[in-house]
Amino acid sequence: MEEIINIGSRRELFWDNTIVDTERTQTSAKLHHPIERECVLTFDDPWGGDGACYMSIIDDNGVFRLYNNVHRTCDYPGKDKWPHSTVCYAESTDGIHWEKPVIGNIDFLGSKENNIVFGPVFDENGNELHNFGGDGFRALVDPRPDCPPDERIKAISDYEGKLWLHVSADGMHFRTVGPLDIHGAFDSVNSLLYNEEKEVFQCYYRDYHAPFKPGDRHWIRDIRLTESKDLVHWSAPQHMRYDPFVDWELYTNGVCHYYRAPHVYFALPVRYNERRIGWSQNYEQLCGRDRRYERFTKMDPRTGTAVTDALFMTSRNGVDWTRYGDAFMSPGPENPANWVYGSCYISNGIIETKSTHPGCENEISMYCAEGRWTGKPAQLYRYTLRLDGFVSQNASWYTSKLFTKKLIFEGKDLFINFSTSAFGGIEIRMTGEDGRQIIAKDVFGDSCNRRVIFENGSPADFAGTPVTIEFTMCDADLYSIKFE
């Protein structure tokens, strides 16, 4: 029996083939890449560092809250007295201009005039009691209507081999609840989500599995999922399943619900590449040679030879993932601050921001730090992507067709997120069960929300009944569709 998908009025993306009739479709999936914009923050405070890498960001009712794990490997004041990791905070209302408010949580060498959310706490004798700013701080705005106000923002962090739960009313002052009953490796940004449809918390976290390659003694970093109704009792972990399957090491996971289509998950995991050839001539020529060689010889050698990039993957159920093998973000043209173990650690979480070009539509912004291991304060750069713009169905200059599976929708108008060249265009044909068709010819331009005008009828005539949509495309990209 032919599959019929009820999409209602939700936005459907072309990041995977869920609604695509692959047997008849000639277009192909195209992975797009973010555009680097301005530097928005420099971690040049006395408590800053050159290891800024693990970041998470949330949209809290129009206030964007950014949390950054600052690692201190360079020569800063009090380096011999201050642990290498803290969680620092910044906020913004536009995603472009950021401030570091004074929080007053942590005493940094005699002063609480800083933006540190979590750092070491000492007793009267100078002994460290705890430091929940260990690694991978990730925050979540709890969407449940019965959530207590003083727990509406939840966060997890990795400290001493455990995942710790923290709660807050304002996103700056947190109360530590205790460790979660989850067992893994964790040394990364572990993601805490809430699935409103299933009414469960979901935790995506780091662990390891044995290598599949015979004779390889190097264990592989992976991502696992566990779920809980109450943040106390957690399900048995599930391994992610990937199509296509390649046993890449995934360092951070960056799993989120896509805010414009909450039924879809996406992730921007870091792909870890530990080259086991030792110090080669390529490293002699690669940027930052002296600092890299110092790490190779005086620290763990992998900190001098490992390199990282970022992937894109998407899922409908949170376990089975379509994963694109080409890098979503690469380290880019060589400079002294990139091509290191720690490049392309994209923020866990994205936000919607206004375009820097007057009159243009909003964009997606994400953030990535440069300057790890350089001995100088790291810098945070903003990157942008068009709305829904991670992957499109693409046609080259010669005409190609895209067919959907049979869909049932609610609404009277069809809106598309698309782009064409001046030469290109899209013809859209909607066909009902009885063979009746409506057609929109020569649709061209570049819009995230174009209402399709059909020549001989309206989508409203087909609402609630199965239809097939045929897109005849030339030099064009189609990102998403939505009925309203």
N, C-alpha and C positions, 0 to 999 in steps of 0.2 A: 504493500500500500504506500502510495506517495505521501511523504511527510508534509504535514501542514503545521505551521508555527503561528501561534497567536501572539502577536507583538503588542497588541493594545495600542496605546499612544506613547510607548516608551521609545527612547532614542536607540536605534540599532546601528552599531559600528561595523566597519569592515576590517576589523583587526584580525578576525578569524573567519572561517567559512560557515559559521552557524546558519546564516540565512542565504548563503550562496549556493546555487545549483552548479556544482563544480563540473558536472558532465557536459554541460552546454556552454559554460563560461569560457571566454577567451582572454579576458583581462587577467592581470596578475597582481598579487599583493606586493606593495612597495613600502619598505621601511623608510621613514623620514628621520631627519636628524635635527637636534636643537641648534638654535643660533646663539652664539655667545654675545651677551650684551655688556653692561657696565659692571665694574667692581662696586659692590654695595657695602662691604664691610672689610675692615682690616683688623686682625686680632693682635693689635699692638699694645694692649694694656699690659701692665706689669705681670698680670696673671695669665696673659695670653700665651701663644705658643706657635710652633711651626708644624705641629702635627694635627691641626684642625681637620678632621675628616668625617667623623660620624655626625650627621645632622638630621634633625626631623623638624617638620613644620606643620602647623595646624591653622585652620581658619576658625577663629573663635568669634563668631558673630561680627565679622568685619575687621577684627583685630588679628593680624597674622603674628603668630608666636613662633619664634625660631629657637631651637635648642641645639647647642653645639658642644660636642665633646672635644675639649682642647687638650692636646697632648704636648707636653713641654720637653723637647729634646735639645733645645738650643740654650744659649747662655742668658737666662733671665734672672732678675733679682730673686734671691732666696731659692734658687734651683736646688741647692743641697738640702733645703729644709721643707720643700714643698713637693708633694707627689706629682707624678707626671700627668694626671688626668683630673679635669674638673668639667662640670656642665655649666656652660654660660648661656645667657639669654639675651635676645634682642627682639624688638617688636616693630611693626609697621602697619600703616593703614592703606598703603598703596602697593606694597611689595617692592618698591624701588628705593625709597628713603627709609632707612632703619635707624633706630635708636637703641642704646644700651642703658636702660634705666637702672638706678641704684636700687638693689633689692634688700640689702642688709641682712642676708642669711648667714654668710660665712665670714669668719675673721681671716683675712689674708694678711699675714705678717703685721698684725696689730690694728687693722682697719676693716670695717664692714662696708665701706663705701665702694661697692663693686656690684657687678651684675652676675655673680656666681649663684647658681641655683643649688648645686650640690658640689661639695668639696670635702676635704678632710675635717673632721671634728676632733679636737685634742682635749685631753684632761688637763688638770692644773699643773701636771708635771711635764707636759709636752708630749705625752704618749698619744699616738693616734688611736682613737676609739673606733671610727669607721669612716668610710668614704663611699657613699652611694653613687658618686659620679665616676664610677669605674669605667664603664664602656657602654656604648649603645643606648643612650637615653631616648625613648620614644614615647610621645604623648598622644592622647586620644581624647576628644570631646565626647563624653558619654551621651548618646542621644535619647536615652530612656526617660520618659516623662516623670517616673517615680524616683529618679536618681537624687539622692540628697545633695543640696546645693554645695556643701563643702567637699563633695566627692565628684563634682561634675567633670573635672579634668583628671584623667587617670594616666599614669605613665609606668613604664617598666625600665629597669636598668640591670646591667650585669655587674655583680660584685661578689668576689670570692667564690666563683663557680655556681652562683645561684641567680635566678631572676627575681628581682624585688619589685613589689607593687607599691606605688606612691599615689596619693590622691591630693587634690587641691581645689580651692574655690576660685582662685584668680590666675592660675597658671604660672605663678612665680614662687609661691610659698607652699611647699609640699609637706605632707605628713606621710611617713613611711609606715605602711600597713604590715609588711613582712614578706618573706619569700614565698613564691608560688610553688606549688607541687608539680613542677615540670623539671625534667632531667635532660640536660643536653650540654653542648660545649659553650654556646651563647656568645663567644667572643666576637661581637658584631652588633649591628643595629637589628634587634629582634622586634618584630612588628606586632602591636596589639591593635585589633580591629573589633568592631561590633557588627554582626550581621543581623540587620533588622528583620529580614524575612524569616530567618531561622531562630531569631531571638537568642543568640549565643555570642559569647566572646570568642575570638579566634586569635591564637598566638602562632605566628610563623617565626621559627627560631633556627639557629645554627646547630648542626651536629656533624658527625663524620660517618662515612661508611667505608668498608673495605674496598680496595680497588678491584675492578673487573679484569684488568690486564694481568695475566700470569707473571709472577715474578716481581711485580711492582709493590714495594713495601710502603709506598707513600699513600696514606689514607686520604680520602676525598671529602672536602667540605661540602655539605649539602643543606637543604632547607626542609623542615618538617612542620606539620600543622597539628595542633591540638586545640580542642574546643571545650568550653565550660559555660554553664548557665549562671554560675554564682562566683566565679573567680577562685573557687576553692577546690572543686572536684573537676579534674581534667581528663579528657578522653585519651585513649591510646594514640600515640603519634602516628601520622600518616606521612609517607614519603611522597614528594611531588612526582608526577608523571609528565614527561615532556615529549612533544612531537615537533620536530624530530628528536630522537634521543641521542645525545652525546654526553659523556660523563664529565662535563666541565665542572671545575670547582667554582662554586658560587659563594662569594665572601659575605657581602651584605645582601639582604633580600629585597627591601624596598616595596613590599606588598601593600597595596591600597585598594579600596573600592574607587572606581572612577566616578567622580561627583556628578557628572552630567548623565551618567547611565549606571546607577548604583548596582544593577544586577551583573555588572562586568567588573572583574578584578584586573588589575594590571600590576606589573612590577618592573623595577629598573635595577636588577641585581648586578653586582660587580663580579666580573669574571676574573678570577685570579690565575695568573700564568707564572708559575715558578720554573724558569728555565734551568735545567739541571746540567748545563754544559760548562758550568764554572765561568770564570772571568774570560771573556772572549775579546777579539779585536773590535767587535761591534760596541761593547761597553766602553772601550777606549775612546770611541768616536761619539758615543751618545752624550747628549747634553748632561751637564752637571757631573762630569767625570770624577773630579777630586772628592767631592762629598760622597758620591756613590761608592768609590773605592774605599773610603774611610769606613763606611758602613759594612762593606763586604769583608774587610779585614779585621775590624775591631768589634763589630756586633755580630748578630746572626748573619751568615753570608747571604741568605735569601733576601734580607732587607736591602741588599745592594743589587741583586739580579732580578728579583721578581718585578713584574709590571702588571698593571690592571687596566681594564676597560669596562664599559657598562653595556648590558644587553637590554632588550625589551621583550617581555612576555605577557600573555594575557590568558584569562581563564573565565569560564562561566560557572564552575562549581568550586573553584579554589584549590582543586587537587590536580586536575588534568589541564595542562598548559600548552598553548601554542607558543613556542619559543623561537625567536628569530636569531639565526646564527651570526649574521653580520653585526658588528658593533653598532649600538645605538649612539654611543659616544666613545670616541677614541681620544688618546692624550693630545693629539693635534700636532701642529708644527713645533719642532723642538725649541724649548727655552729652558733656562736653568731651574724652572719651577715645576716641570711636568716630566712625563715618562718615568715615573717612579712607582714603587709599591705604595699605592694610596692615590693614584690618579683616578679621576672619574667616579669618585664617591658622591653620587648625586643624592640630594636631600631625600629623605624618606617622607614623601608627601609633596604635592604640587598645589599651586594656588592660581586663581584667575586674576589677571591684572589688565589694566588699560594698555592699549598700544602706545608706543612712543611716537607713532605717526598720527597726526591729527585726522580724525574722521574714520580711521580704520577700526575694525572690530577688536574686541578683547582677545587676549592671548593667554596661554598657559605659561606660567613661570616656574622654574625649578632652579636649584642653587647647587653650586659645586665649588669646593675650595681648591686653591692651588698653593703650592709652596711647602708641601710636607717634606720634612728632613732637610730643608735648605739652610737652617740656622737663622732664618729671618721670619718675622711674623707672617703667617699665612693670610691670604686674601680670599674673600668670598665673591664669586662672580654669579650673576644672574644669567640664565639661559631661557630662551622662549621657543614656543612651538604654537602653531595655530590650534584653535579649539578642535578636539577630536583628532589631532593631526599626527598621531604616532604612526599609523599605517593607513594606506588608502588602497582601493582597487584602481589600478593604473592602466591606461591605454596609451600607446605611442602614437605617432603621427598618422599611422594607418589605422583604419577603423577596426575596432574590436567590440565584442558584445559581452555584457554582464547580465546574467539571469538570476533572479532570486528564486528560492523555493516558494511554494505556495504559502502566502501570508494572510492572516486575518488581522485587521486593524480597526481602531476606533478613531474617528475624526472625519473632517471634511476636506482638509487640505494636506498636501504633501510638501514638506520642506526638506531641502537637501543641503549638505555641506560639501562643496565641490570647488574645483578650480580648473580652468582651461587656459590654453594659450590664446592669443588673438586669432590664430588660425583655427584652433580646435573648437570642439563643442560636444554637446550631449543631446541625443534624442531619447525621450522617455516614453515608453509604451506600457500601459497597464491593461492586463487582460483578465476578465472575469471567467467564472466557471462555464458560462454560457457562450463564451467566445467573443463577447462584446468587448471593444477596446476604446480607450481614450489615449490621445497622443499629444505630447508636447515636443515641438521641433526646435532645433537650433538654440539650445540653452547654452549660453557662454558667459564667462566672467570669473569671478573669484569671490565667493561668499560663504560664510559659515551657516547662513540661515536664509536661503533663497526659496521663496514660495514658488512652486511650479504651476504655471498657468497652462492648463490643457485646452486644446482647441475645440474639442467636440464633446465636452462633458466635465464631470467633477468626480474626484475620488469619493465624495460623499455617497454617490450612487452605488459604490461597491463596499461600503463599510459593513463589517460583520460577516462578510462572505469571503471565501478564498480568492485571492488574486495572485498573479505573477507579474513582477515588474521587470521589464527588459530595458536595459540602458545600452544604447549604441554610442560608443565613445570614441573620440579622436583627440589625441594630445590632451588628455584630461585625467584628473584624479577625482575619485568619489570617496569621501571620508565617512559619511553617515547619512541616515535618513530618519525622518520623524513625521508622524501624522498628528495633526492637531485639529 
